[in-house]
Structure formats: C-alpha cells, structure tokens
Amino acid sequence: MIEGGPEAQWRAALAGGRFLLQRGRASGRAFFPPRIAEPGTGDDAEWFEASGRGIVYSTTVIGPKPPALPYAVVIVELAEGPRLMSRIDGIAPESIAIGMPVKARIATEADSPILVFEPV
Amino acid sequence: MADRFPRGNTAIVGVATHGIGEMPGFSSMELAAGAGLQAVADAGLALAQVDALFICLPDDLFAGMAFAEYLGLQPRFTDNNRTGGSAFMSHMATAAMMLDAGYIDTALIAHGSNQRSGGGRLSTPAKSSAYEAPYRPLFPLSSYALAAARHMHQFGTTREQLAEVAVAARQWANSNPEAFAKGPLSIEDCLASRMVSSPISVRDCCLMTDGAAAIVMTRTDRARSLPQPPVPLLGAAAATWWTSISQAPDMTETSARESGARAFAMAGLQPADIDVVQLYDAFTINTILFLEDLGFCPKGEGGRFVSGGGIAPGGHLPVNTSGGGLSCCHPGMYGLMAIVEAARQVRGTAANQIPAVQFALAHGSGGTLSSQATVILGNL
C-alpha cells in the first residue's frame, strides 16, 4: 500500500484507476470518506474495491450567472451503503432524478483524478 | 443517560441588538462590543462585573481574547465555541453550568458581523470538504438544497410550501421597526424569483446583513435584584450528527430531534407548551425541518403545517416573530438574534408581542444542518 494516511492512500488508488472503500474489519460495515479507523467503534478498517454501483439519493441544479452553464451536484448512495457527493456526467443536469441508477467512473480534471458517475 | 441541568437556576437579565441592517465603516468587533455594552447596561450591571465572555465572530477565530482586550476585562473564563449559528445556544449551556457551579458570576455572550458592508458575501472560515469541493456545491447553500430536494421527494413538500415560510417571515417583519426587509411579498413573488440551487430560489435564502446581538446571564436568585424581569433558562441542549450533508443518515432529519427532545426533557415541557418559537431560518427548508424535528408536527408534515399562513401573524403557531433571518436580519450567524427575540417575548417587550407568553423556544443551526442547539426560556 502507498505511504501516508488513509486519505492519501485513497487518492493514490484513485490516480491508479481504482475506486476503494473501507469497511470495519470486524463489522464488515462500509464507510466513506476514508478514516484511520471505523467511525463509531474505532475498530480496525480494511480496504476493498468498490462496485461503483449506486443510485442518486438527492440532486440540485446550480444556475450560475450566464454565460456559465447550469450544473448538477448530487449525493450518490453506493450499493455498499455509504453516500458521497459527486456529479453525473452524460446527462442534462435537470434530467437527473432521485433513485436513478448510476455507475462510477474515474475522470481526469486539471491533471487530477476525480470520481464521477454516469447513468447506467 | 438523562441530562442533569440546573433548570431555571440561571437567567437572561440583559439583552441588546445593535446595528441591524447596514453599518458601513464598523468592524465586526465594534458591532459586537456595542451590543455587549448595551446588554450590560440593560441588565443594570457595571461592565467590570462581567467575569466570563462568550463570543463568536465571523472573521476572528480567537475572538474571545480580542473581546476581553477590547472591553478591557480580565475574564475568569473565555469561550470561542464556534459551531456556526448554533454557537450561542451552546454558549448558554456552558454559561448556565458555570454560573450554577459558582465558577463564574456574570456571563456576557455576544456576536457581531459587518458582512454586508464589509464585502456583501457570507463571511465564514467554513467551506466544503476536500471530498466535496471538486463538485462545486455552493457553500453552504447547495447542502440545504439537497436536503430540500430529498424532503420534497420523500414527503411531497412543494416550492409553494417553502414560499409560505418566506411570506410568513415577511409579514412578521413588516410590523417590526428593526427588520431590514419590508414590503409586500407573495407566494408568486417567491416562485418567480431566480433559482440559485434547485429547489432553493433567491426568496428561499436569508438576508445578508450587518448586525450584532448580546445577552447577559447570571444566577436567577441574584437576578431578582436587577432592574429587568429575569428570563430563566429552563433547558439547553446541543447535538452534532455530521458536518457534511452527504454523511446525514437521513437527509430529511437533523440532530434537532435530539437537541429538542433533551431540552424539552430538562425543561419538563412539551412542544404544545411553547407559546412562541424562534428557528434558525437560513433557508426556508430549515423552518420546515426544525418544526418537524423539534416535535411541533410529525416528520414530513412541515410543509402542510406552514401552509395557509400557519406560522404567519394570525396562524396557529407564531414562528420567527421578528421576521427571522429571512426578513429581519442575518449577520451570518443568526442564533443570538433568535435568543434575543425569544427573551423579549418572555419579557413582554417584543415588537410583535404575543399575548401572555409563558415559554419560548430558540433553536440554532450551524454548518450544513450539522450542529443543532435548542434553548427553552420561560417563567418558573
């Protein structure tokens, strides 16, 4: 594993094309964002490969002043349970609906990896 | 574990608001100190009798020390708790414990902000986390929008019901001389206002004003010799369940459910006992969420509760009787404004005085619905 704390390890994995999650070693309960221990118990955590599957839990369309274009910010509920903030590429912002199934993709933006989602 | 709280042993004995609206050329500290001095005078005390300071300023993370120096005091205790807009309810909880224990004798709690004149934007050191910022949410607005969208999805809450909250606030503000935003405001005006982060439009958002507030607290037995009728603190509780909205177990329920239940238990009261309610209305969805979470209506019923002028003048529950953050003032952290309005209602001196107030509730919220804190004031 890469050196550094869980946040650095997660980002390094993302840069290597892998979307990782953590879970409590004893409980098996998945969580995100990465932490040095399972939240709530402080127990040991282990990494595993996320399925990338999820559904849209909530969505908002932000309307900046023109000529900037509207864009959506979403909360995705992952199949493994945790939720995270992201965006959905490949669909008009106002067409994103709560409950819509989505799949993770690792994009590159400003030379950095970024976790985004696409409609299934 | 049941809370142990010195119910009624401490009281608010001085209150002030200061510089509400626009105060060009004044710093946040100057405004906070102005409110502080007025609250001490209102309490009939000398400044030198203040021996504990509680403060949260938008632009000074170490404001407690600066406040002590500015006032020329050497306090026995200084607190900078800054859980956003709920900080001041937490200040009251801490002050009540310390006063009751005899550790301090007179607490001054203050807030001031020049955010309108000083830049016209929300002044806060808080921001989106590194896991959220790349997606460019408006901070903190989009987090509230995501909660509102989820509430609408789960319970059928409508934009018209959100607008009811803004219209009610404006109606209270229209008869409050201190309120910053006055004039007619209709449901249609709200629905037609520019969408910022759906479903939140401009009229769903609080004001961006300057302003300051302060209260003085002491033990209730000592308060009886002071000029103002004491406003006893019956319960105070704070709860934190997350910082980022994505981490909410259920985005339609906040930790106000916990802070409210605990504060009511301390006070020995139920929501039905409360005569007037002050809720932290940074956005219209807040009022609906907190009415539900504090137990004034069942979960999911908030939209219907506020419909038809339910919380406006003449409605079934007077809420945000000053005009609230939506139409009276919002200097970035509205919590102390809500406390002052609740105290004025118990004293019987509010601009929009509700008849025969026995019990008033003030509720603060900080971050992105993250920190929730509730205080209950009223007669013993």
Contacts between the chains, C-beta under 8 A, distances in Angstrom:
chain1	res1	chain2	res2	distance
A	7	B	130	7.6
A	33	B	129	7.6
A	33	B	131	5.0
A	57	B	150	7.0
A	57	B	251	7.2
A	58	B	146	4.3
A	58	B	147	7.4
A	58	B	149	4.9
A	58	B	150	4.3
A	58	B	153	7.4
A	58	B	251	6.1
A	59	B	146	7.3
A	59	B	149	6.1
A	60	B	137	7.7
A	60	B	142	5.3
A	60	B	145	3.9
A	60	B	146	5.3
A	60	B	149	5.9
A	60	B	197	4.8
A	60	B	198	5.4
A	60	B	199	7.7
A	60	B	200	7.7
A	61	B	195	7.6
A	61	B	197	7.2
A	61	B	198	4.5
A	62	B	136	7.2
A	62	B	137	7.5
A	62	B	138	6.0
A	62	B	142	6.3
A	62	B	196	7.4
A	62	B	197	4.8
A	62	B	198	7.9
A	63	B	194	7.4
A	63	B	195	5.2
A	63	B	196	6.6
A	63	B	197	7.5
A	63	B	198	7.6
A	71	B	136	6.9
A	73	B	135	5.1
A	73	B	136	6.9
A	73	B	137	4.6
A	73	B	142	5.4
A	73	B	146	7.3
A	73	B	197	7.7
A	74	B	146	8.0
A	75	B	146	5.7
A	75	B	245	7.2
A	75	B	246	5.2
A	75	B	251	7.2
A	83	B	246	4.9
A	83	B	247	7.2
A	84	B	131	6.7
A	84	B	246	5.4
A	85	B	131	6.8
A	85	B	132	4.4
A	85	B	135	5.4
A	85	B	137	6.7
A	85	B	244	7.3
A	85	B	245	7.8
A	85	B	246	4.8
A	86	B	135	6.0
A	87	B	135	5.1
A	94	B	198	8.0
A	98	B	149	7.0
A	98	B	150	7.1
A	98	B	153	4.7
A	109	B	134	7.2
A	114	B	134	5.4
